[in-house]
Structure formats: C-alpha cells, structure tokens
Amino acid sequence: MNRPLVALACSAETWDDVRHDAVRHKYVAALEEVAECTVVLVPGDGHTFADRLDRFDGLVLGGHETNVAPERYGASDGPGPFDPDRDALALALIPAAVEAALPLFGICRGLQELNVVHGGTLRTLESGTHREDLSLPRDEQYLPAHEIRIVAGGTLDELTDRIGSARVNSLHGQAIDRLGAGLRIEAEAPDGVVEAVAVTDGHPFGLAVQWHPEWYATTDGLSRRIFHAFGEAARKHAAGR
C-alpha cells in the first residue's frame, strides 16, 4: 500500500548571503518513521502551493526560530526574529487545508499560525517554565518540562485513551492569547497557557500542539500516539482521494 503524501512547510533562512528553505530533520524523521508518511517539503515562499494541496493527504507546520509578525494578528509589536515568507505560506495553506478537510498538524509555531489564521491573537511569555535552558545539551532541552491537563472529550483526549494529563517539553516564547474562532482548547499548562487546540466543525484531523513531539517521537508514548494518529488520518484521506 502506498504511503500517504504529506506537505511539510519550510521556513526561510539565509546562510552566506544565500536564501535557503529550511526544516529540521526531526520533523521529517517523525513523519516518515512514526506516522509512516512520505514527506514533500514546501518552500517558504510557496504560498501559491495552496492550489496544489489536492494532491496531498496531510499538511504539517512545524516550529522554527521565528515568530509570527505582530501585524498578522493586529498587534503593534512582538518579539522577533520574523519570517514574512513563512507567515504568507501558513496563512495561505491553513485555510485551504481546513476548507478541503485535509488532515492538519501544527507544532509550536504551527499552533500559533493556526490560531492567527482563525482570528486569534498571541502574547509574549515571561521567562520561566516555557523556555528551554540553553546551557543544557540540545537533547536535554527537549525533555519534559511541565505537566499539561488534557481536556475531556477532545481529539487529544481520545487519541491518548483519556489519560487526563501528561508531561511535555516546552521551548517557546509566545502563546495563544485570544483563541481563534472555530478552534477548541485541547490541553492547558498549570499556568493557563494553551498547549493544544483542535479545529472544530467536523474536521477529520486538525490538531496543533505548543510543545515539540517530534524530538522523541519514537520513544515518548504521547508523541508516538499523536504522530500515529496523524498518519492514520492521512491514510484515510488517501484511501478516499
């Protein structure tokens, strides 16, 4: 059986004064090995790619070092760095995917993009439990940092067999402020930070999380379940395409 084909959004980076389209390999590996999907990288300036989403069985928007530009959600300022191309890409792909009922998975920046597309806003967090300790080795930065409460009756609750709570890593400087229309809160941190949301209105799989499940997707139970569920949704979409 052919693997489902999923689109993975890139970000723009400049090395040696040359533009590159970049995505961390951790996302590719988790999608290939755990979700069992075939991945196509979408360039950071590929907002016209929205017209070709009908060729795919899923869309993934991962995190990166940049934040959504504040003017995208009606704010006067916000912490950089910014990536205008990635903003344009996300704001084009997400509505197209939602309209087409295409399985959608957002991670970190991807959650924030999903919220902004739906008319929500973002806020800047004070330093604390949601920031990584940069003095630690990279793998240790991505270890669980705090607990989340999983909201009963939601997508995340169902795919985790209603465990109610879990521990996740935390490496972000922004979070949802006002929740966008058409989204449902799926999990929260003890301090009230929204940690996961889902697209409502009968969407087959529209989930976004604020943490980074890709880093230990093969060994962490919660991460593995999320990627597996996205893969299953993509396979179902492929079967009906």
For each residue, the residues with C-beta under 8 A, 3 or more apart:
1:
2: 238
3: 36 37 38
4: 37 38 57 58 231 234 235 237 238
5: 37 38 40 55 56 57 58 238
6: 31 35 37 38 39 40 56 57 58 59 60 103 234
7: 40 42 49 53 56 58 59 60 93
8: 23 27 28 31 39 40 41 42 60 62
9: 23 42 44 59 60 61 62 86 89 90 93 110
10: 21 22 23 41 42 43 44 46 86 89
11: 21 22 23 44 64 65 66 83 85 86
12: 19 20 21 22 44 45 83 85 86
13: 19 20 21 22
14: 17 18 19 20
15: 18 20
16:
17: 14
18: 14 15
19: 12 13 14
20: 12 13 14 15
21: 10 11 12 13 41 43 44 45
22: 10 11 12 13 44 64
23: 8 9 10 11 27 28 41 62
24: 27 28 62 64 214
25: 28 29
26: 29 30 212 214 215 217
27: 8 23 24 30 31 39 60 62 107 214
28: 8 23 24 25 31 32 39 41
29: 25 26 32 33 214 217
30: 26 27 33 34 35 213 214 217 218 223 227
31: 6 8 27 28 34 35 37 39 60 227 231
32: 28 29 35 36 37 38 39
33: 29 30 36 217 218
34: 30 31 217 218 223 224 227 228 231
35: 6 30 31 32 227 228 230 231 234
36: 3 32 33 231 235
37: 3 4 5 6 31 32 57 58 230 231 234
38: 3 4 5 6 32
39: 6 8 27 28 31 32
40: 5 6 7 8 56
41: 8 10 21 23 28
42: 7 8 9 10 46 49 89 93
43: 10 21 46 49
44: 9 10 11 12 21 22 83 85 86 89
45: 12 21 85 88 89
46: 10 42 43 49 89
47: 50 85 88 89 91 92 93
48: 51 92
49: 7 42 43 46 52 53 89 92 93
50: 47 53 92 93 95 96
51: 48 96
52: 49 55 56
53: 7 49 50 56 59 93 96 97 100 102
54: 100
55: 5 52
56: 5 6 7 40 52 53 59 102
57: 4 5 6 37 102 103 234 235 237 238 241
58: 4 5 6 7 37 102 103 104 105 205 230 233 234 237
59: 6 7 9 53 56 93 94 97 102 103 104 105
60: 6 7 8 9 27 31 104 105 106 107 110 230
61: 9 90 93 94 104 105 106 107 109 110 113 114 208
62: 8 9 23 24 27 107 108 109 110 214
63: 107 108 109 110 171 172 212
64: 11 22 24 83 86 108 109
65: 11 81
66: 11 80 81 82 83 86 109
67: 78 79 80 81 82 109 112 122 173 174
68: 72 73 78 82 87 90 109 112 113 116 122 174
69: 72 78 82 84 87
70: 73 74 75 76 77 78 122
71: 74 75
72: 68 69 87 91 116
73: 68 70 116 120 121 122
74: 70 71 121
75: 70 71 78 121 122
76: 70
77: 70
78: 67 68 69 70 75 122 124 174
79: 67 124 173 174
80: 66 67
81: 65 66 67
82: 66 67 68 69 87
83: 11 12 44 64 66 86 87
84: 69 87 88
85: 11 12 44 45 47 88 89
86: 9 10 11 12 44 64 66 83 89 90 109
87: 68 69 72 82 83 84 90 91 113
88: 45 47 84 85 91 92
89: 9 10 42 44 45 46 47 49 85 86 92 93
90: 9 61 68 86 87 93 94 110 113 117
91: 47 72 87 88 94 95 113 116 117
92: 47 48 49 50 88 89 95 96
93: 7 9 42 47 49 50 53 59 61 89 90 96 97
94: 59 61 90 91 97 98 104 113 114 117
95: 50 91 92 98 99 117
96: 50 51 53 92 93 99 100 102
97: 53 59 93 94 100 102 104 206
98: 94 95 101 102 104 182 199 203 206
99: 95 96
100: 53 54 96 97
101: 98 203 204
102: 53 56 57 58 59 96 97 98 237
103: 6 57 58 59 204 205 206 230 233 234 237
104: 58 59 60 61 94 97 98 114 199 203 205 206 207 208
105: 58 59 60 61 110 205 207 208 226 230
106: 60 61 109 110 111 113 114 207 208 209
107: 27 60 61 62 63 110 111 208 209 211 212 213 214
108: 62 63 64 111 112 171 172 209 210 211 212
109: 61 62 63 64 66 67 68 86 106 112 113
110: 9 60 61 62 63 90 105 106 107 113 114 208
111: 106 107 108 114 115 176 196 197 208 209 210
112: 67 68 108 109 115 116 122 174 175 176
113: 61 68 87 90 91 94 106 109 110 116 117
114: 61 94 104 106 110 111 117 118 180 183 197 199 206 208
115: 111 112 118 120 121 122 176 179 180 183 197 208
116: 68 72 73 91 112 113 119 120 121 122 180
117: 90 91 94 95 113 114 180
118: 114 115 180 181 182 183
119: 116 180 181
120: 73 115 116 176 177 178 179 180 181 183
121: 73 74 75 115 116 176 177 178
122: 67 68 70 73 75 78 112 115 116 174 175 176 177
123: 174 175 176 177
124: 78 79 173 174
125: 128 130 131 172 173 174 175 193
126:
127: 131
128: 125 131
129: 145 146 170 189 191
130: 125 145 146 170 171 172 173 175 189 193
131: 125 127 128 170 171 172 173
132: 136 141 142 145 169 170 171
133: 136 140 141
134: 141
135:
136: 132 133 140 141
137: 140 141
138: 141 142
139: 142 143 215
140: 133 136 137 143
141: 132 133 134 136 137 138 169 171
142: 132 138 139 169 171 212 215 216
143: 139 140 169
144: 167 168 169
145: 129 130 132 167 168 169 170
146: 129 130 167 168 170 189 190
147: 165 166 167 168 189 190
148: 165 166 167 168 187 188 189 195 196 211
149: 164 165 187 188 189 190
150: 154 156 157 160 162 163 164 165 166 186 187 196
151: 154 156 157 184 185 186 187 188
152: 157 162 164
153: 157
154: 150 151 157 158 184 185 186 198
155: 158 159 186 198 205 207
156: 150 151 159 160 186 187 196 198 207 209 226
157: 150 151 152 153 154 160 162 164 186
158: 154 155 161 162
159: 155 156 225 226 229
160: 150 156 157 163 166 222 225
161: 158
162: 150 152 157 158
163: 150 160 166
164: 149 150 152 157
165: 147 148 149 150
166: 147 148 150 160 163 222
167: 144 145 146 147 148
168: 144 145 146 147 148 195 209 211 213 222
169: 132 141 142 143 144 145 211 212 215
170: 129 130 131 132 145 146 189 210 211
171: 63 108 130 131 132 141 142 211 212
172: 63 108 125 130 131 175 210
173: 67 79 124 125 130 131
174: 67 68 78 79 112 122 123 124 125
175: 112 122 123 125 130 172 193 194 210
176: 111 112 115 120 121 122 123 179 193 194 197 210
177: 120 121 122 123
178: 120 121
179: 115 120 176 183 185 194 197
180: 114 115 116 117 118 119 120 183
181: 118 119 120
182: 98 118 199 200 201
183: 114 115 118 120 179 180 197 198 199 200
184: 151 154 197 198 199 200
185: 151 154 179 188 194 196 197
186: 150 151 154 155 156 157 195 196 197 198 207
187: 148 149 150 151 156 194 195 196 209
188: 148 149 151 185 192 193 194 195
189: 129 130 146 147 148 149 170 192 193 195
190: 146 147 149
191: 129
192: 188 189
193: 125 130 175 176 188 189 210
194: 175 176 179 185 187 188 197 210
195: 148 168 186 187 188 189 209 210 211
196: 111 148 150 156 185 186 187 207 208 209 210
197: 111 114 115 176 179 183 184 185 186 194 207 208
198: 154 155 156 183 184 186 203 206 207 208
199: 98 104 114 182 183 184 203 206 207
200: 182 183 184 203
201: 182
202:
203: 98 101 104 198 199 200 206
204: 101 103 233 236 237
205: 58 103 104 105 155 229 230 233
206: 97 98 103 104 114 198 199 203
207: 104 105 106 155 156 186 196 197 198 199 226 229 230
208: 61 104 105 106 107 110 111 114 115 196 197 198
209: 106 107 108 111 156 168 187 195 196 213 226
210: 108 111 170 172 175 176 193 194 195 196
211: 107 108 148 168 169 170 171 195
212: 26 63 107 108 142 169 171 215
213: 30 107 168 209 216 217 220 222 223 226 227
214: 24 26 27 29 30 62 107 217 223 227
215: 26 139 142 169 212 223
216: 142 213 219 220 223
217: 26 29 30 33 34 213 214 220 223 224 227
218: 30 33 34 224
219: 216 223 224
220: 213 216 217 223 224
221: 224 225
222: 160 166 168 213 225 226
223: 30 34 213 214 215 216 217 219 220 226 227
224: 34 217 218 219 220 221 227 228
225: 159 160 221 222 228 229
226: 105 156 159 207 209 213 222 223 229 230
227: 30 31 34 35 213 214 217 223 224 230 231
228: 34 35 224 225 231 232
229: 159 205 207 225 226 232 233
230: 35 37 58 60 103 105 205 207 226 227 233 234
231: 4 31 34 35 36 37 227 228 234 235
232: 228 229 235 236
233: 58 103 204 205 229 230 236 237
234: 4 6 35 37 57 58 103 230 231 237 238
235: 4 36 57 231 232 238 239
236: 204 232 233 239 240
237: 4 57 58 102 103 204 233 234 240 241
238: 2 4 5 57 234 235 241
239: 235 236
240: 236 237
241: 57 237 238
